[in-house]
Amino acid sequence: MKRFIILLLLLWMCDFVLVAQEKKLIVLFDFNKYDIPDSSLLKLAKVINQQNIDRVLLEGHCDSVGSKQYNIVLSNNRANEIKKLFVQNGIPKTAIKTCIGFGKEKPLNKNETEFERQLNRRVVITIFENENTQPTQQPQTALLTKDLPIIKKYELSVGKSIVLENLLFIPGKHIIKEESKTILEELFELMHENPKLEIEIQGHVCCTMDEPDGFDWDEGTHNLSETRAKAVYQFLTKKGINGNRMIFKGYGGSQKLNEDESTEELKSENRRVEFKVLKM
């Protein structure tokens, strides 16, 4: 119940949930309607004009009332109304990468009360800004030098999980940033020096709301934690590590280090890739 109250406040205020350069906005709709509520129109227009938008994902949803097919049409209409508003406010159609209705297939709750059904009558808007509008993050070079190895400071044992510190990805994608290659080189050296070592590469994301995992803009799928873990796996196999010594898996937002994600620091701790020692 606490989750729904917090979410409702976000919805009615049309507030963003920020994940790096990814911004989420949720708009609620009246029962059996796809017209954008007047209370949201001005706020949406202001948001659109204030952002340097690169691409947008629109996902429409319904409550449980009505047939499956009817709700698919209704949820698509809701998403398309938002798309129309974006285009009318100067966003190119080509920037709307996805505009889809899921009907009543992805509820946030059990639809047992009008309060819960209202939460499900929604469009989830994911906005990605142009990367050059964001401040450049300086790599933490002091931690990336050979003089201060990160992984080797840990004592390995079967079952232990170790976070790959300073492993950075392009926001919303599984592309590893160039300044992060040093930590991966350390992992490669560890695997190379310990030929019996077998690991599971684990991907995690923060800030999951109605989806269990993050959206990968390259793949167009909600499995960002998995594709990031796979990127680490592919880095190691290309360097010559036998793929049979590794597995990769995405855990989405199911294993957060911090349930409270009210600050960027807390969110960044949840956005991580770890490796778990399976065999030595």
DRENDO-1510 file (C-alpha; in Angstrom, 1 decimal, always signed):
<recs>
REC; n; res; u; v; w
REC; 1; MET; +0.0; +0.0; +0.0 .
REC; 2; LYS; +2.9; +2.3; +0.8 .
REC; 3; ARG; +4.3; +1.8; -2.7 .
REC; 4; PHE; +0.9; +2.8; -4.3 .
REC; 5; ILE; +0.6; +6.0; -2.2 .
REC; 6; ILE; +4.1; +7.1; -3.2 .
REC; 7; LEU; +3.4; +6.3; -6.8 .
REC; 8; LEU; +0.1; +8.1; -6.8 .
REC; 9; LEU; +1.8; +11.2; -5.5 .
REC; 10; LEU; +4.3; +10.9; -8.4 .
REC; 11; LEU; +1.5; +10.5; -10.9 .
REC; 12; TRP; -0.7; +13.4; -9.9 .
REC; 13; MET; +2.3; +15.8; -9.7 .
REC; 14; CYS; +3.5; +14.5; -13.1 .
REC; 15; ASP; +7.0; +14.3; -11.5 .
REC; 16; PHE; +10.0; +12.6; -13.1 .
REC; 17; VAL; +11.9; +9.7; -11.7 .
REC; 18; LEU; +15.4; +10.3; -12.8 .
REC; 19; VAL; +17.8; +7.5; -13.8 .
REC; 20; ALA; +21.0; +9.0; -15.2 .
REC; 21; GLN; +19.7; +10.7; -18.4 .
REC; 22; GLU; +16.5; +8.6; -18.5 .
REC; 23; LYS; +13.4; +10.4; -17.2 .
REC; 24; LYS; +10.1; +8.7; -16.5 .
REC; 25; LEU; +6.7; +10.5; -16.5 .
REC; 26; ILE; +3.4; +8.8; -15.8 .
REC; 27; VAL; +0.0; +10.3; -16.8 .
REC; 28; LEU; -3.3; +9.0; -15.4 .
REC; 29; PHE; -6.4; +8.8; -17.5 .
REC; 30; ASP; -10.1; +8.9; -16.7 .
REC; 31; PHE; -12.2; +5.7; -16.9 .
REC; 32; ASN; -12.8; +4.6; -20.5 .
REC; 33; LYS; -11.1; +7.8; -21.9 .
REC; 34; TYR; -8.0; +8.5; -23.9 .
REC; 35; ASP; -8.2; +12.3; -23.9 .
REC; 36; ILE; -5.2; +13.7; -21.9 .
REC; 37; PRO; -6.6; +15.3; -18.7 .
REC; 38; ASP; -6.5; +19.1; -18.7 .
REC; 39; SER; -4.6; +18.9; -15.5 .
REC; 40; SER; -1.7; +17.2; -17.3 .
REC; 41; LEU; -1.7; +19.0; -20.7 .
REC; 42; LEU; +0.1; +22.2; -19.5 .
REC; 43; LYS; +2.6; +20.3; -17.4 .
REC; 44; LEU; +3.4; +17.9; -20.3 .
REC; 45; ALA; +3.9; +20.7; -22.7 .
REC; 46; LYS; +6.2; +22.5; -20.3 .
REC; 47; VAL; +8.2; +19.3; -19.8 .
REC; 48; ILE; +8.6; +18.7; -23.5 .
REC; 49; ASN; +9.8; +22.2; -24.2 .
REC; 50; GLN; +12.3; +22.2; -21.3 .
REC; 51; GLN; +14.0; +18.9; -22.3 .
REC; 52; ASN; +16.5; +18.4; -25.1 .
REC; 53; ILE; +14.8; +15.2; -26.2 .
REC; 54; ASP; +16.6; +12.5; -28.2 .
REC; 55; ARG; +14.1; +9.6; -28.1 .
REC; 56; VAL; +10.9; +8.7; -26.4 .
REC; 57; LEU; +9.2; +5.4; -25.4 .
REC; 58; LEU; +5.4; +5.5; -24.8 .
REC; 59; GLU; +3.6; +2.6; -23.1 .
REC; 60; GLY; -0.2; +2.7; -22.6 .
REC; 61; HIS; -2.1; +0.7; -20.0 .
REC; 62; CYS; -5.7; +0.1; -18.8 .
REC; 63; ASP; -7.5; -1.2; -15.7 .
REC; 64; SER; -9.2; -4.6; -15.7 .
REC; 65; VAL; -12.7; -3.5; -16.8 .
REC; 66; GLY; -13.6; -4.6; -20.3 .
REC; 67; SER; -12.4; -7.2; -22.7 .
REC; 68; LYS; -8.8; -7.9; -23.6 .
REC; 69; GLN; -9.1; -6.6; -27.2 .
REC; 70; TYR; -11.1; -3.5; -26.2 .
REC; 71; ASN; -8.3; -2.5; -23.7 .
REC; 72; ILE; -5.6; -3.1; -26.2 .
REC; 73; VAL; -7.3; -0.5; -28.5 .
REC; 74; LEU; -7.9; +1.9; -25.6 .
REC; 75; SER; -4.3; +1.7; -24.3 .
REC; 76; ASN; -3.0; +2.3; -27.8 .
REC; 77; ASN; -5.2; +5.3; -28.2 .
REC; 78; ARG; -3.9; +6.7; -24.9 .
REC; 79; ALA; -0.3; +6.2; -26.0 .
REC; 80; ASN; -1.0; +7.8; -29.4 .
REC; 81; GLU; -2.6; +10.9; -27.8 .
REC; 82; ILE; +0.6; +11.5; -25.9 .
REC; 83; LYS; +2.6; +10.9; -29.1 .
REC; 84; LYS; +0.4; +13.5; -30.9 .
REC; 85; LEU; +1.1; +16.0; -28.1 .
REC; 86; PHE; +4.8; +15.5; -28.4 .
REC; 87; VAL; +4.8; +15.9; -32.2 .
REC; 88; GLN; +2.6; +19.0; -31.9 .
REC; 89; ASN; +5.2; +20.5; -29.6 .
REC; 90; GLY; +8.0; +20.0; -32.0 .
REC; 91; ILE; +9.3; +16.5; -31.2 .
REC; 92; PRO; +10.1; +14.7; -34.5 .
REC; 93; LYS; +8.0; +11.5; -35.1 .
REC; 94; THR; +11.3; +9.7; -35.6 .
REC; 95; ALA; +12.2; +10.4; -32.0 .
REC; 96; ILE; +9.2; +8.4; -30.8 .
REC; 97; LYS; +10.9; +5.0; -30.9 .
REC; 98; THR; +8.1; +3.0; -29.3 .
REC; 99; CYS; +4.3; +3.8; -29.0 .
REC; 100; ILE; +2.5; +0.7; -27.8 .
REC; 101; GLY; -0.6; -0.3; -25.8 .
REC; 102; PHE; -0.4; -3.3; -23.4 .
REC; 103; GLY; -4.1; -3.2; -22.5 .
REC; 104; LYS; -4.7; -4.7; -19.1 .
REC; 105; GLU; -1.8; -7.2; -19.3 .
REC; 106; LYS; +0.6; -5.2; -17.1 .
REC; 107; PRO; -1.3; -4.0; -14.0 .
REC; 108; LEU; +0.5; -2.4; -11.1 .
REC; 109; ASN; -1.9; -4.0; -8.6 .
REC; 110; LYS; -4.9; -6.3; -8.4 .
REC; 111; ASN; -7.5; -3.8; -9.6 .
REC; 112; GLU; -9.6; -4.4; -6.5 .
REC; 113; THR; -10.6; -0.8; -5.8 .
REC; 114; GLU; -11.2; +2.3; -7.8 .
REC; 115; PHE; -8.0; +3.7; -6.3 .
REC; 116; GLU; -6.0; +0.8; -7.7 .
REC; 117; ARG; -7.8; +0.9; -11.1 .
REC; 118; GLN; -7.0; +4.6; -11.4 .
REC; 119; LEU; -3.3; +3.8; -11.0 .
REC; 120; ASN; -3.5; +1.3; -13.9 .
REC; 121; ARG; -5.2; +3.7; -16.3 .
REC; 122; ARG; -1.9; +5.2; -17.4 .
REC; 123; VAL; +0.7; +6.0; -20.0 .
REC; 124; VAL; +4.3; +5.6; -19.0 .
REC; 125; ILE; +6.6; +8.1; -20.8 .
REC; 126; THR; +10.3; +7.4; -20.9 .
REC; 127; ILE; +12.3; +10.3; -22.2 .
REC; 128; PHE; +16.0; +10.2; -23.1 .
REC; 129; GLU; +17.9; +13.4; -23.4 .
REC; 130; ASN; +20.7; +14.1; -25.8 .
REC; 131; GLU; +23.9; +13.0; -24.1 .
REC; 132; ASN; +25.8; +16.2; -24.9 .
REC; 133; THR; +23.3; +18.2; -22.8 .
REC; 134; GLN; +24.5; +16.5; -19.6 .
REC; 135; PRO; +27.7; +17.4; -17.7 .
REC; 136; THR; +30.6; +15.1; -18.5 .
REC; 137; GLN; +31.3; +12.7; -15.7 .
REC; 138; GLN; +35.0; +12.7; -15.0 .
REC; 139; PRO; +36.4; +9.1; -14.5 .
REC; 140; GLN; +37.7; +8.4; -11.0 .
REC; 141; THR; +41.3; +7.9; -12.3 .
REC; 142; ALA; +42.7; +7.5; -8.8 .
REC; 143; LEU; +40.8; +4.2; -8.5 .
REC; 144; LEU; +41.6; +3.0; -12.0 .
REC; 145; THR; +45.4; +2.9; -11.7 .
REC; 146; LYS; +47.5; -0.3; -11.6 .
REC; 147; ASP; +48.9; +0.9; -8.3 .
REC; 148; LEU; +45.5; +0.5; -6.7 .
REC; 149; PRO; +43.9; -2.7; -8.0 .
REC; 150; ILE; +40.3; -2.9; -7.1 .
REC; 151; ILE; +39.4; -6.6; -7.5 .
REC; 152; LYS; +42.6; -8.0; -5.9 .
REC; 153; LYS; +41.9; -6.3; -2.6 .
REC; 154; TYR; +39.1; -8.8; -2.0 .
REC; 155; GLU; +39.7; -12.3; -0.8 .
REC; 156; LEU; +37.9; -14.7; -3.1 .
REC; 157; SER; +35.8; -17.6; -1.9 .
REC; 158; VAL; +33.1; -19.7; -3.4 .
REC; 159; GLY; +29.7; -18.0; -3.2 .
REC; 160; LYS; +31.2; -14.5; -2.7 .
REC; 161; SER; +29.9; -11.6; -4.9 .
REC; 162; ILE; +32.1; -8.7; -5.8 .
REC; 163; VAL; +30.9; -5.4; -7.3 .
REC; 164; LEU; +32.9; -4.2; -10.4 .
REC; 165; GLU; +33.5; -0.7; -9.1 .
REC; 166; ASN; +33.6; +2.2; -11.6 .
REC; 167; LEU; +32.1; +0.1; -14.3 .
REC; 168; LEU; +30.1; +2.6; -16.3 .
REC; 169; PHE; +27.7; +2.2; -19.2 .
REC; 170; ILE; +26.1; +4.7; -21.6 .
REC; 171; PRO; +22.8; +5.5; -19.9 .
REC; 172; GLY; +19.9; +3.3; -21.1 .
REC; 173; LYS; +22.3; +1.1; -23.1 .
REC; 174; HIS; +24.7; -1.9; -22.6 .
REC; 175; ILE; +27.6; -0.1; -24.2 .
REC; 176; ILE; +30.6; +0.0; -21.8 .
REC; 177; LYS; +32.2; +3.4; -21.4 .
REC; 178; GLU; +35.9; +3.6; -22.5 .
REC; 179; GLU; +37.0; +4.8; -19.0 .
REC; 180; SER; +35.6; +1.6; -17.5 .
REC; 181; LYS; +37.9; -0.8; -19.5 .
REC; 182; THR; +40.5; -0.8; -16.7 .
REC; 183; ILE; +38.3; -2.6; -14.2 .
REC; 184; LEU; +37.4; -5.2; -16.9 .
REC; 185; GLU; +41.1; -5.7; -17.6 .
REC; 186; GLU; +41.6; -6.4; -13.9 .
REC; 187; LEU; +38.8; -9.0; -14.1 .
REC; 188; PHE; +40.4; -10.5; -17.2 .
REC; 189; GLU; +43.8; -10.8; -15.4 .
REC; 190; LEU; +42.1; -12.4; -12.4 .
REC; 191; MET; +40.5; -15.0; -14.7 .
REC; 192; HIS; +43.7; -15.5; -16.6 .
REC; 193; GLU; +45.8; -16.0; -13.5 .
REC; 194; ASN; +43.2; -18.4; -11.9 .
REC; 195; PRO; +42.4; -20.9; -14.7 .
REC; 196; LYS; +40.0; -22.9; -12.4 .
REC; 197; LEU; +38.0; -19.8; -11.4 .
REC; 198; GLU; +34.4; -19.9; -12.7 .
REC; 199; ILE; +32.0; -17.0; -12.2 .
REC; 200; GLU; +28.5; -15.8; -12.7 .
REC; 201; ILE; +28.3; -12.2; -14.0 .
REC; 202; GLN; +25.3; -10.5; -12.5 .
REC; 203; GLY; +23.6; -7.3; -13.8 .
REC; 204; HIS; +21.4; -5.0; -11.6 .
REC; 205; VAL; +19.5; -1.8; -12.2 .
REC; 206; CYS; +17.8; +0.8; -10.1 .
REC; 207; CYS; +14.5; +2.7; -10.1 .
REC; 208; THR; +12.3; -0.1; -11.5 .
REC; 209; MET; +8.6; +0.9; -11.4 .
REC; 210; ASP; +6.0; -1.1; -13.4 .
REC; 211; GLU; +8.7; -3.1; -15.2 .
REC; 212; PRO; +11.0; -5.5; -13.4 .
REC; 213; ASP; +14.1; -4.4; -15.4 .
REC; 214; GLY; +15.4; -1.4; -17.2 .
REC; 215; PHE; +14.7; -0.6; -20.9 .
REC; 216; ASP; +17.7; -1.3; -23.3 .
REC; 217; TRP; +17.4; +1.3; -26.0 .
REC; 218; ASP; +19.7; -0.6; -28.3 .
REC; 219; GLU; +17.7; -3.9; -28.1 .
REC; 220; GLY; +14.3; -2.3; -27.5 .
REC; 221; THR; +13.6; -4.7; -24.7 .
REC; 222; HIS; +13.2; -4.5; -20.9 .
REC; 223; ASN; +16.3; -6.6; -20.0 .
REC; 224; LEU; +19.0; -3.9; -19.5 .
REC; 225; SER; +20.5; -5.7; -16.5 .
REC; 226; GLU; +21.0; -8.9; -18.6 .
REC; 227; THR; +22.4; -7.1; -21.6 .
REC; 228; ARG; +24.9; -5.3; -19.4 .
REC; 229; ALA; +26.0; -8.5; -17.8 .
REC; 230; LYS; +26.3; -10.1; -21.3 .
REC; 231; ALA; +28.5; -7.2; -22.4 .
REC; 232; VAL; +31.0; -8.0; -19.6 .
REC; 233; TYR; +30.8; -11.7; -20.6 .
REC; 234; GLN; +31.5; -10.8; -24.3 .
REC; 235; PHE; +34.5; -8.6; -23.3 .
REC; 236; LEU; +36.1; -11.5; -21.5 .
REC; 237; THR; +35.5; -14.0; -24.2 .
REC; 238; LYS; +37.0; -11.7; -26.8 .
REC; 239; LYS; +40.0; -11.4; -24.6 .
REC; 240; GLY; +40.4; -15.2; -24.7 .
REC; 241; ILE; +38.6; -16.4; -21.5 .
REC; 242; ASN; +36.7; -19.7; -22.2 .
REC; 243; GLY; +33.0; -19.0; -22.1 .
REC; 244; ASN; +32.3; -22.2; -20.3 .
REC; 245; ARG; +33.9; -20.7; -17.2 .
REC; 246; MET; +31.3; -17.9; -17.1 .
REC; 247; ILE; +27.5; -17.5; -17.1 .
REC; 248; PHE; +25.7; -14.1; -17.1 .
REC; 249; LYS; +22.3; -13.2; -15.7 .
REC; 250; GLY; +20.2; -10.1; -15.2 .
REC; 251; TYR; +18.5; -9.6; -11.9 .
REC; 252; GLY; +16.7; -6.3; -12.8 .
REC; 253; GLY; +15.8; -4.4; -9.7 .
REC; 254; SER; +15.1; -7.5; -7.5 .
REC; 255; GLN; +18.3; -7.3; -5.5 .
REC; 256; LYS; +18.8; -3.7; -4.5 .
REC; 257; LEU; +21.4; -2.7; -2.1 .
REC; 258; ASN; +19.3; +0.3; -1.1 .
REC; 259; GLU; +15.5; +0.2; -1.0 .
REC; 260; ASP; +15.6; +4.0; -0.5 .
REC; 261; GLU; +16.5; +5.5; -3.9 .
REC; 262; SER; +15.9; +9.1; -3.0 .
REC; 263; THR; +19.4; +10.3; -4.0 .
REC; 264; GLU; +21.6; +9.8; -7.0 .
REC; 265; GLU; +24.2; +8.1; -4.8 .
REC; 266; LEU; +21.7; +5.5; -3.6 .
REC; 267; LYS; +20.6; +4.9; -7.1 .
REC; 268; SER; +24.1; +4.5; -8.5 .
REC; 269; GLU; +24.8; +1.8; -5.8 .
REC; 270; ASN; +21.9; -0.2; -7.1 .
REC; 271; ARG; +23.0; +0.2; -10.8 .
REC; 272; ARG; +25.9; -2.3; -10.8 .
REC; 273; VAL; +27.5; -5.4; -12.3 .
REC; 274; GLU; +28.9; -8.0; -9.9 .
REC; 275; PHE; +30.6; -11.3; -10.3 .
REC; 276; LYS; +29.9; -14.3; -8.0 .
REC; 277; VAL; +32.5; -16.9; -7.5 .
REC; 278; LEU; +31.0; -20.3; -8.5 .
REC; 279; LYS; +34.2; -22.5; -8.4 .
REC; 280; MET; +37.9; -22.1; -7.7 .
</recs>
